Amino acid sequence: MTAQLPKNVETRPMVVLGAGTLGRRIALMLATQGAEVRLFDPAAKVREAGLDFIRDELPRVLASRSGGKAGHVVGADEMEGALDNVWLAVEAVPEKLELKKKIFGDLDRLAPSDAILASNSSSYPTSQFMDHVRKPERVLNTHFMMPPEMTSVEIMSSGATDPEIIKLMVKALPKYGVTPYLVEKESIGFIFNRIWAAIKRESLSVVAEGVASPETLDAIYAQNFGLKEGPCRMMDKVGLDVVLAIEEHYADENPNLPDAPRRLLKDMIEAGKLGVKNGRGFYDYQSDSQAA
């Protein structure tokens, strides 16, 4: 079906739903061209932390590029108001299928008729949570990585997405300092995450089996690839609860995957180790030693 393309995108606001680790970073990138960006989250503490992060980081991101202009970022605790007149809504809530189904039903009902509805899901294609969507032609995946450090974004059709919507997003997103890559066929995990999932899983197995400590694993990986950080520290940044949710989804799709990586993550989460977000993960971010 043909979608109603949004008009006046340069002057209309955008909204990110979910102010967690990735949601606040997506909002940060969208706020680099002078637009109004709304950050919706019903949890006041999470929402305010997201807004604080954007206020702190936006000057640095703007200084790193030419032609940038600080946008107006506002918090929202009520979805209907957050969606008023937006041309783009990006869902960045936890990787829970039923939650995403509900969110997209609400988006389809409350967002302007010409608004593009995008999901930042890292493992679910949008075709899996459109049960309550009446206009599937305006829904697609826009999977951001970890902006501003990683600035690629994967764009994937739901199978029903109007190609003109995809063209519009490919044209619009580079204005916000990100590079779009088209996923040409629906895929669980998209492009980068399929490769990254294998690296994460094997890294978790190495630690779980006692083959190497997180520090040793990260050091050899970073040295050999010329990187500043290794897989364990990168997983800490994402959040180990998020990593586990993604791994459990992959396991649902492929029961033959080893369970040791998930057992390790569960044990760490039960011990209160979520990563950077709460100061303890593979590394201790509450001390200068950063020991595992």
JOVENHU-V837854 format. One line per field, one symbol per residue. psi: psi as a letter, one per 40 degrees, with the letter a starting at -180 (. if undefined). Layout:
psi->???
This chain:
psi->ihihhiifddeiiiihhhfadddddddddeeefeihhhhhhehddddddddddddddddddddeiieihhihhiihehddddeheiehhhhfiighddddddddddddddiideihhiheheehideeffdehegeeehihggibgiedheihhhhiedehhdddddddddddddeeihihhhehhhheacdddddddddddddddddeediidddddddddddefidiaddddddddhddddddddddddddgeeiiedddddddddddeeheaddeehbdiheeiedfi.
